[in-house]
Amino acid sequence: MTLKVGDKAPYFEARSHLDKDVRLSDLRGKNVVIAFFPLAWTPV
């Protein structure tokens, strides 16, 4: 699935660095940056 500028983000859930589950819907109305690290030494 490819998103375009202006598309709504799909459902997303992940474990945070604090070992808690975070759902994108919990952050509605806030600015969100999601960074994926394929390897621990990979910079953003």
Secondary structure, DSSP 8 states (H G I E B T S, - for coil): ----TT------EEE-TTS-EEEGGGGTTS-------SSTT---
